[in-house]
Amino acid sequence: QVTFQACNIQEARILYDQLTPLCPIMLALTAASPIHRGMLTDVDCRWQVISNSVDCRTREERGLDPLKNNRFKIPKSRYDSIDSYLSEQGEKYNDVPLVYDKAIYEQLRAADIDHLLAEHIAHLFIRDTVSMFSEKVNQDDTIDTDHFENIQSTNWQTMRFKPPPPNSTIGWRVEFRPCEVQLTDFENAAIVCFVVLLTRVILSYQLNFIIPISKVSS
């Protein structure tokens, strides 16, 4: 995983969108997990294995039973590709209906959060958290973002859009998450350097790699 700090929110959105179509490519290029539990398998990377292992959707959320006790039909595991682009340039490529919590969306819109980012955040909140530290249950959400980070950090997608933490000089960040760990430090460093250089080229030459989000998912 490689985290980049952008100079502002617009640059972070651009990097998030432009790197997204490259995630499946980089996953394939770095594939390094052909053996699981001591058995040689017919897959060469970790992604589907982890995706299935943390898929906590109920039968209703999977669409196998009619919704009764759950609120949403969720098409993917929480460990999967992203579901929407965040930049104005990428908006027209959001060709898959996004499932999101409408109450949270309206709350964000009332606080002047733009449509794309409000949908993205509200989409994260369609899932329950999978872990909670007892000492962090009771938090003042006006000054602490632990509850948000708990939801954000358990949506394990190929990209992560990271707002600045409160009372910090850290800015808007983007996390590139698909790559597999390699056998040597040299190989890992080479992959990191390649992705870093790729972000510089994308921003410097204003490259556009965006494809329909449905194509990324497939």
N, C-alpha and C positions, 0 to 999 in steps of 0.2 A: 504494500500500500504506500502510495506517495501522496503527500499533502502539499498543495501549492497555495501560497497566500497571494491574493489578487490585490491590485491597487485600489479597487472599489467594487461595489456590488455588480456593476455592469460587466466588468471584466470577468468576475467570477461566474456570472451567468454564461458568458461566451465560452469560457473554458469548459464549464460543465456540459454545455450542449455539444461543442465541437469534439470533445474527447469521447463522448458517449458512443458514437458509431465505431470507434476504434477499440472499444472494450472487448468485443468478441474476437477481434483479430489478435490483440495482445494476449488474451487468454489462450488462444491456440498456439501462438508463437512461444509462449513460456510454459506450455503444458508439461508437467513433471510429476504426475501422480498416477502411474499405471498400476500401482500395487496398493491394495487396501486390506488390512487385517491379515497380512501375510499371503494374500492371494493375488495372482496376476489377473487383472480384470480387462474388460473390453472398453474401458474408458481411460483417457490419459490425463485427466485433470480433476481437481477436487470439486468443481462447482456443483454438479448435480448431486453428488453425494451429500455435501453439506446442505444444499437446498432442501433435499428430502428429509434430512435428519432434524432440521429446525422448523419444518412445516407444521405449524400448530393449528392450522385452520380446522374448524369443525366440519362435519358433513354438510351442514347448512351453508357455511362459508365457501365450501368447495362447489356448491351448486348441486350436490347429490340429493339433498332433501330440501323441501320448501322452507323459506325463512320463517322461523317461529320464535326462537329464543335469541337469535343473532340478528344484527341490523344490516349486514352487508354480504353480498356475494363477492368474494375476493378471487380474482383469476390466477394469482401467483402466490408462491411461497414468499415469506419475508426476506429470503435470501435469493435475489434474482436481479434481472436487469431493471433499470429505471423505467418509470411509466409515463413521464412527460418531460418535455423540454421547458426551459425557464426563460429563454431570451425571446425578444420580439421576433428575431429572425427565425427562431425555431418553432414559434407558436403554430404556424400553418402546417407543420409536420406532425403535430399531435393528432394522429388519425385514429387513435384508440380511445373510446370513452373512459374517462378517469373516474374511479370510485373514490369518493371523499366524504368526510363528515360535514354535512351542510351547515350545522350549527357552528362549528369551528370556523368554517369558511366565512360565514356572515360576520362572526366576531372579528376576524382578521380584516375583512373589507371595511368594517366600521372603524377600524384603527388605521385606515388609509394604506393597508397593504395591497399591492396590485394584484390583479386577477390571477396571473400565472403563479406567483409565489404563494398566494393564499390557497390555491388549489393544491399545490405541492405540500404545504404544511398540513392542510386538512386531510390529505391522502395518507400521510404518515400516521394519523390518529385513528385510522379505521381498525388498527390492531391494538390489542392489549400489550402491555409490557411483559417480557418474559422473566424479568428479574427485578428485585427491589431490595435495597439495603434498609434494614430496620431504622437506622439512624437518620435516613433521608426521606422517610415517609412524610413527615410534617415539615414542609418548607414554606417560606414566604415567597410566593411566585412573583411578587412585584420586584424582588431584588435578587432572586436566585433562579437559575434555569435548569436545575438538576432534574426536575420532572420532564421538561422538554427533552433534555439530553438523553434521558433514559429511554424515551420513545425513539428519538432520532438514532441513537446508537444501536438499537435492536432492529432497525430496518436495514438489513445488510444487502445493499444494492451495489451494482458495479461502480456507481459514482455516488458521492455524498456531498451535498451542498451544506457548508458549515457557517452559520452566522457568527459574528464576533461574540465572545463571551462577555458578560457584564463586567465593568470595572477593570478592563484590560486594554492593553495596547494592540492585542492581536486583532487582525482585520478579517475580511471575508475570505474564506478558504474553500478550496475544492479538493476532494480526496478521490484519487484514482485507485480503484480497488481490485481489478480483475487478475492481475499478474500472479503467477505461481512463484513460490520461493525456489531458487536454484541451488545447485549443489555447492557452489563456491561463492565467496564474497565478491570475487571479480565479476562473475556473471550477474549477480544481483546489482552491483554498482553500475554495470553496463546498461542494464535495463532501466534503472532509475535515471541515468544520464540521458538515455535516449528519450524517455518521456519528458524530462525537463526541457531538452532541446526542442522537442516537438511542440511544447506549449509556447516557446519563444517564437518559433516559426509561424505558428497559427496566428499569434497576436501581431507579429511584425508584418506579415504579408496578407493579413485578413483573409485567411483561407476558410473555405466553407466545406465541411465534410458531412453536414447534416443530411440524413435520409429519414424517411418516415419512421416514426417510432415503432410501428408494427414490424418493420424490416429488422430493426435492432433486436427486438424480442424473439424473432424467429431464427 
